[in-house]
Amino acid sequence: MNVLIIEDDAETGQYLERGLREAGWKPQWHDTPQAGMMALSSHSFDVIVLDRMLPGMDGVDALKLMRGANIATPVLMLTARTSIDDRVEGLEAGADDYLLKPFAMSELIARLKIIARRPKAVVDETVFTLGPLVLDRVKRTAHRGEALLDLSPLEFKLLDYLMQHEGEVVTRTILLEKVWGYRFDPKTSLVQTHMSRLRAKVDKPFDAEMIRTVRGSGYVISAQ
């Protein structure tokens, strides 16, 4: 597999490059986010290893640029920061997984294998319409009526998944797995926080509620 590494620390970058090459992968290491973005424009990668703290541009900001450019390559973010808020910020920006430094190469490789082999949805539709709600996957836009909804990458992904399952009760566990890629409970209010923000944008400015909480079960979206 082709791996893009964006890590400014030379010792860590060389360690990653050597360890992944020894595992039979094809790593390409860059020490600035700008160089990494250039590599993305000319090469195809299966996964990205992205440092949280980078010179000139924070790793979260670099990730937002990637997702804003419709780069959907799975990203494992590395960080020396241990707070939940820092990890949530990275996940909100579109990271698929988080790994704290210092780390074991065996764990990093195992996590990369997991996010790389997650099935990629085969999408037959690029535009979903549900009543006044229209989501365009190509343009990465969502409208309710004439109003453009200012959604973060995570909010867009949540709305996309809900609209694909119109009328179905989608549980918190399913959202953690399908939107965040978690196969475990991170013991945070991640889903509730993002659903609250999404509903504030999709429903609060309008007369009719489209996203409802099903107490004790999850969430459901419908046109009525």
C-alpha positions as CSV (number, residue, x, y, z in Angstrom):
1,M,0.0,0.0,0.0
2,N,1.1,3.5,-0.7
3,V,1.4,5.7,2.5
4,L,1.8,9.4,2.6
5,I,3.6,10.5,5.8
6,I,3.5,14.2,6.9
7,E,5.7,14.6,9.9
8,D,8.1,17.4,10.6
9,D,10.3,15.6,13.2
10,A,13.1,13.9,11.2
11,E,13.6,11.1,13.7
12,T,9.9,10.2,13.7
13,G,9.6,10.6,10.0
14,Q,12.6,8.3,9.3
15,Y,11.3,5.8,11.9
16,L,7.9,5.7,10.1
17,E,9.4,5.5,6.7
18,R,11.7,2.6,7.6
19,G,9.1,0.7,9.6
20,L,6.5,0.8,6.9
21,R,8.9,-0.1,4.2
22,E,10.1,-3.1,6.3
23,A,6.4,-4.1,6.5
24,G,6.2,-4.2,2.7
25,W,4.4,-0.9,2.3
26,K,5.5,2.0,0.1
27,P,5.9,5.1,2.3
28,Q,6.6,8.6,1.0
29,W,7.7,11.0,3.8
30,H,7.4,14.8,3.7
31,D,8.2,17.2,6.5
32,T,5.8,20.0,5.8
33,P,2.1,20.1,5.1
34,Q,2.7,22.1,1.9
35,A,5.0,19.3,0.5
36,G,2.4,16.7,1.5
37,M,-0.4,18.5,-0.3
38,M,1.8,18.7,-3.4
39,A,2.4,15.0,-3.2
40,L,-1.4,14.4,-3.0
41,S,-1.9,16.4,-6.1
42,S,0.3,14.1,-8.2
43,H,0.2,10.7,-6.5
44,S,-2.4,8.3,-5.3
45,F,-2.2,7.1,-1.7
46,D,-4.1,4.4,0.2
47,V,-3.7,6.0,3.7
48,I,-2.1,9.1,5.2
49,V,-0.2,9.4,8.5
50,L,-0.5,13.1,9.6
51,D,1.2,14.7,12.5
52,R,-1.0,17.0,14.7
53,M,1.7,19.7,15.2
54,L,3.3,20.9,12.0
55,P,5.4,24.0,11.1
56,G,3.5,26.8,9.5
57,M,0.2,24.9,9.4
58,D,-1.5,22.9,12.1
59,G,-2.3,19.3,11.2
60,V,-6.0,19.9,11.8
61,D,-5.9,22.8,9.3
62,A,-4.1,20.7,6.8
63,L,-6.7,17.9,7.2
64,K,-9.5,20.4,6.7
65,L,-7.9,21.5,3.4
66,M,-7.7,17.9,2.3
67,R,-11.3,17.2,3.1
68,G,-12.4,20.6,1.6
69,A,-10.6,19.5,-1.6
70,N,-12.7,16.3,-1.6
71,I,-9.6,14.1,-0.7
72,A,-11.3,11.2,1.0
73,T,-8.1,9.2,1.7
74,P,-8.2,7.6,5.2
75,V,-6.1,9.6,7.7
76,L,-4.4,8.5,10.9
77,M,-3.4,11.5,13.0
78,L,-0.4,11.4,15.3
79,T,-0.3,13.6,18.4
80,A,1.6,14.1,21.6
81,R,-1.4,15.9,23.0
82,T,-3.4,13.8,25.4
83,S,-6.6,15.8,26.0
84,I,-9.9,14.6,24.7
85,D,-10.7,18.0,23.2
86,D,-7.6,17.8,21.0
87,R,-8.6,14.3,19.7
88,V,-12.2,15.4,19.1
89,E,-10.9,18.4,17.1
90,G,-9.0,16.1,14.8
91,L,-11.9,13.8,14.4
92,E,-14.2,16.7,13.7
93,A,-11.8,17.8,10.9
94,G,-12.1,14.4,9.2
95,A,-9.5,12.1,10.8
96,D,-10.3,8.4,10.7
97,D,-8.3,7.5,13.7
98,Y,-5.9,8.9,16.3
99,L,-2.7,7.6,17.8
100,L,-0.8,9.1,20.7
101,K,2.9,9.5,20.7
102,P,5.1,7.6,21.6
103,F,3.6,4.7,19.7
104,A,4.5,1.1,18.8
105,M,5.1,0.5,15.1
106,S,3.0,-2.7,15.3
107,E,0.0,-0.7,16.6
108,L,0.4,1.9,14.0
109,I,0.5,-0.7,11.2
110,A,-2.5,-2.5,12.6
111,R,-4.5,0.7,12.8
112,L,-3.5,1.7,9.2
113,K,-4.6,-1.8,8.0
114,I,-8.0,-1.3,9.6
115,I,-8.8,2.2,8.2
116,A,-7.4,1.2,4.7
117,R,-9.6,-1.9,4.4
118,R,-12.9,-0.3,5.4
119,P,-15.3,-0.8,2.6
120,K,-15.7,2.2,0.4
121,A,-19.3,2.9,-0.5
122,V,-20.3,2.4,-4.0
123,V,-22.3,5.5,-4.8
124,D,-24.8,5.5,-7.6
125,E,-26.2,8.9,-6.7
126,T,-24.3,12.1,-6.3
127,V,-27.3,14.2,-5.3
128,F,-29.8,13.2,-2.6
129,T,-33.1,15.0,-2.2
130,L,-35.4,14.7,0.8
131,G,-38.2,17.2,0.8
132,P,-36.6,20.7,0.9
133,L,-33.2,19.2,1.7
134,V,-30.7,18.6,-1.1
135,L,-27.2,17.2,-0.6
136,D,-24.7,17.2,-3.4
137,R,-21.8,14.9,-2.9
138,V,-19.7,16.2,-5.8
139,K,-20.0,19.9,-4.9
140,R,-20.0,19.0,-1.2
141,T,-22.9,21.3,-0.5
142,A,-26.2,21.0,1.3
143,H,-29.3,23.2,0.9
144,R,-32.6,23.5,2.6
145,G,-34.8,25.2,0.2
146,E,-32.8,28.2,-1.1
147,A,-30.6,28.4,2.0
148,L,-27.1,27.0,1.8
149,L,-26.2,25.1,5.0
150,D,-22.7,25.9,6.3
151,L,-21.7,22.3,7.4
152,S,-18.4,21.1,8.7
153,P,-16.9,18.0,6.9
154,L,-18.2,15.8,9.8
155,E,-21.6,17.4,9.8
156,F,-21.8,16.8,6.0
157,K,-20.9,13.2,6.5
158,L,-23.5,12.8,9.2
159,L,-26.2,14.3,7.1
160,D,-25.2,12.2,4.1
161,Y,-25.5,9.0,6.2
162,L,-28.8,10.0,7.7
163,M,-30.3,10.8,4.2
164,Q,-29.1,7.5,2.9
165,H,-31.2,5.9,5.6
166,E,-34.3,8.1,5.4
167,G,-37.0,7.0,7.8
168,E,-34.7,4.5,9.6
169,V,-33.7,4.9,13.3
170,V,-29.9,5.3,13.2
171,T,-28.3,4.5,16.5
172,R,-25.4,6.2,18.2
173,T,-23.3,3.0,17.9
174,I,-24.0,2.8,14.1
175,L,-23.0,6.5,13.7
176,L,-19.8,5.9,15.6
177,E,-18.9,3.0,13.3
178,K,-20.1,4.4,10.0
179,V,-19.2,8.1,10.3
180,W,-16.2,8.0,12.7
181,G,-15.0,4.5,12.0
182,Y,-15.0,3.5,15.6
183,R,-15.5,-0.2,16.6
184,F,-15.6,0.9,20.3
185,D,-17.2,3.5,22.5
186,P,-14.8,6.4,23.0
187,K,-16.8,7.3,26.1
188,T,-17.4,10.9,25.0
189,S,-20.5,12.8,23.8
190,L,-19.1,12.9,20.3
191,V,-22.3,11.9,18.5
192,Q,-24.6,14.0,20.6
193,T,-22.5,17.1,20.2
194,H,-22.3,16.8,16.4
195,M,-26.0,15.9,16.1
196,S,-26.9,18.9,18.1
197,R,-24.8,21.2,15.9
198,L,-26.2,19.5,12.7
199,R,-29.8,20.0,13.9
200,A,-29.1,23.6,14.7
201,K,-28.2,24.2,11.1
202,V,-30.7,21.9,9.4
203,D,-33.8,22.5,11.5
204,K,-33.5,25.4,13.9
205,P,-33.8,28.3,11.3
206,F,-36.9,26.6,9.7
207,D,-40.5,25.9,10.6
208,A,-40.5,22.1,10.2
209,E,-38.2,19.6,12.1
210,M,-36.6,17.0,9.8
211,I,-34.1,15.3,12.2
212,R,-35.7,13.8,15.3
213,T,-34.3,12.1,18.4
214,V,-35.9,8.7,19.1
215,R,-35.4,8.5,22.9
216,G,-33.2,5.5,23.9
217,S,-32.7,4.5,20.3
218,G,-31.0,7.1,18.1
219,Y,-31.9,9.6,15.3
220,V,-34.2,9.6,12.3
221,I,-34.5,12.0,9.4
222,S,-37.7,12.4,7.3
223,A,-39.4,15.0,5.1
224,Q,-42.5,15.1,7.4
